[in-house]
Amino acid sequence: MSFWKPSRPSSVADDLRSVPLFADCTDRELEHVSTLTTAVSVEAGRVLLAEGGTRRQFLVVADGTVSVSHADEAIAVLGTGDFVGELSLLGSTRPNATVTTLTPTTLWVSSSAEFRSLLDAAPSARAKVAAAAAERLAAAS
């Protein structure tokens, strides 16, 4: 049984605009981004990305809370508007952390190909992802 349950928001573009990552996107960019993400609802306690695993996705928390751990040590708790998965997609590597839902969570999910298209479609989001990736890499050093 799959734990990914598709969610159907009333207006995908409006819902995306409420996320800080996409807040500066134009209407046209949001319409394009909405075709590159899938809203899913996940129950608490599910591993979304496993450190060293093969699943590589970009995840934006629309609602809920997730924990991020590395080498079995908690390193962050993320909530609405936060995102994960960009480092493995930008670097073409396996995930370097495990991401687990702490509460029932709704996410915007993009595959590797969708993520790259999303960055091309939304320059303001690309800049925010790049800044977060640089910050996370610096913190890991």
C-alpha positions, -999 to +999 in steps of 0.1 A: +000+000+000+014+034-010+016+061+016+015+089-010-021+101-012-026+127-040-043+158-027-064+180-049-062+217-040-088+241-054-063+264-071-028+250-074-012+283-085-028+301-055-016+274-031+019+276-045+019+314-042+014+310-005+047+292-002+076+316+003+097+297-023+072+307-050+059+340-036+078+361-061+068+341-091+046+356-118+012+342-126+027+326-157+055+310-138+032+297-112+010+281-139+040+264-153+053+253-118+019+239-110+024+214-139+057+204-124+046+195-088+022+170-074+005+177-040+005+146-018-007+140+018+014+117+040+007+103+074+030+110+104+060+087+108+068+081+071+103+083+057+101+106+026+138+105+017+164+081+032+200+090+037+220+072+009+187+059-006+178+059-043+147+081-041+156+116-052+128+142-051+123+178-043+099+183-015+082+215-004+062+213+028+028+228+022+015+219+056+029+199+085+062+191+100+092+169+090+124+161+107+158+160+089+185+137+103+220+128+093+239+098+107+209+092+130+213+127+145+185+152+142+197+183+124+165+202+116+128+203+120+111+219+089+075+232+085+052+249+062+071+266+033+104+248+039+119+225+013+144+196+011+159+174-015+176+201-036+212+191-027+209+156-041+192+168-072+216+197-078+246+175-072+232+143-089+240+124-057+220+102-033+202+120-004+226+130+024+199+131+051+168+112+061+135+132+060+106+118+081+071+133+087+064+142+123+028+151+117+003+144+089+019+165+061+010+178+027+038+182+003+045+195-032+067+169-048+088+172-080+109+145-096+144+152-107+133+162-142+105+183-129+128+200-104+152+210-132+123+223-153+109+241-122+142+260-118+142+270-154+105+281-152+108+302-121+140+323-118+130+337-084+126+302-070+159+291-086+177+319-067+161+309-034+170+272-039+206+282-048+209+304-017+195+276+006+217+250-010+248+272-005+238+278+031+232+242+038+265+232+022+284+258+043+267+246+075+277+210+067+314+219+063 
